[in-house]
Amino acid sequence: MASSSTSSSGLTFKLHPLVIVNISDHYTRVKSQMQQPSSNSNSDSNSNSSYSVYGCVIGVQRGRTVEIFNSFELLYDESTHSLDRTFLEKKQELYKKVFPHFYILGWYSTGTDAHESDMLIHKALMDINESPVYVLLNPSINHAQKDLPVTIYESELHVIDGNPQLIFVRSSYTIETVEAERISVDHVAHLKPSDGGSAATQLAAHLTGIHSAIKMLNSRIRVLHHYLLAMQKGDIPCENALLRQVSSLLRRLPAIESEKFQDDFLMEYNDTLLITYLAMFTNCSSTMNELVDKFNTAYDRHSRRGGRTAFM
């Protein structure tokens, strides 16, 4: 269903990096969840690699310029080729409250090329947008490819074998970023480990370290819990010194919710704001004094020629 020709609509597409990150994150999460129960099966792993995810892209259209800012996931039943309309309407309503100027511009999916089944989803969204766009992300890694593995399709009505049919045609696009996106992408791009490995390796090592720390904390809390239960049942002798240590450890947690903490925190916060305001007033006074001095100097020169007195 994808044609090799390019779009003739004349629209200009601007794609934000957040959309690409969202699609990639969606695909990675779904693929990881599907591989967990069958990590030892090669056949299941191969089937998971061809799995597709679906979602909507939102943004604004100003004249002939379409700017895609964000995206959200969709629930799609591949057996019936149908979308969960209730979920779609709910997500659209929630996004409208946060981004009132954003509209659903189309949808996204993952794969190597547009297929005939994709046109069913495309037509299903035409009641929301009469000319939706289709953003396709290719999740397969190609180190020789220099361009982004993202393709934007539009739908056009072509006559094929005497019958009018809707087909996908490619559209060109540019990457548009705001300051926050540039900082985030630059930060992620510079996540390079010192040993020359990939950024994904460093991220995996970082997440593994966090997981190990949480797992160790959980195991130690369980040891304390089982020890206190056994002491309460009388299975082991009571040790007051150890109980005092456990009590001291647990007493630290609700300390930040006490009334005294709230009073001290608000007092410290107000003192900090007061110091900030005083510094701002001092800076304004200094600037004003400099302005008055410059004005008096200029006015004094003028008064010497005209016989007038100084301003201050």
C-alpha positions, 0 to 999 in steps of 0.5 A: 500500500506504500507508493514510491512516489512523493506527496504532492500536497505541499505540506511542510512537516516538522517533527520533534525529537520527543515523538521519536523518543516516545515511539522508541520507548513504547516499542522497547517496553512492549518488546521487553515485556513479550520476551520475558516469559520466552527468553530461552526460545529463539522462535519467540524472540524472532516473532517479537522482533516483528511486533508493532506498536501503535499510537497517536501523534498530536501537534498543531497545523498552521496553514501549510505547516504541520508540526508534530509535538508529542504522541500517546499510545493506543490500544489496538487489537490485531486480530480484529484490526480495530482500535479501542475508541473509548481509550482513544477518546479518554486520552484525547480528552486528557491531553486537551486539558493539558495542551488545549492547542494540540490536535490529533494529526495522525498515528504512528507505528513500527515496522520496515514499511507500510502494509495494507492492514495499516490503511485500516487504522488510517481510515479509522482515524479519518473521522477525527482528522480527515487527512491523518499522517502516518509516522513509521519508525523502523526499529531494525538497526542499520549501522550503514544508514545515516538518516533517521529511521523515521518515515512520514506518510500521507494518504492520496487517492490514486486510480489503480486498474480503473479503481480509486484507491487510497495509498500511502505516499512519502512526505519529507520532514525536518527535525524541529526542536525547542530549548528543552529538547535540545538540552535533553537530546544533547545530554543523552547523546553524551552518555558515553562510558569511559571504556568506549562502550555504547550509551545503552551499555552504560544505561543498562549498567546504571539501571542494574546498579539501582536494581541491585541497591533496591533489592539489597535494601528490600532483603535487609528490611525483610530480615529485620521484619522476620527478626522482629516477628520472631522476637514478638512470638518468643522464638528468639530472646529479646535484645533491647540494644538491637531494638533501640537501634531498629527503633532509631532507624525507623524513627527517621522515616516519620520525622519529616512528617512531624509538626516540628519539621514543618514549622522549621522547614517553613521558617527556613524557607521564609528566611531564604525568601527574605534574604533573596528579596533583600538581595534584590532590593539591595541590587535595585537600590545600587542600580538606582544610586548609580543612575542618580549619580550619572544624572547628577553628573550630567545635570551638574555640567549643564547647570554650570553652563546655564547657572542652575542648581544640581538635581540632588 
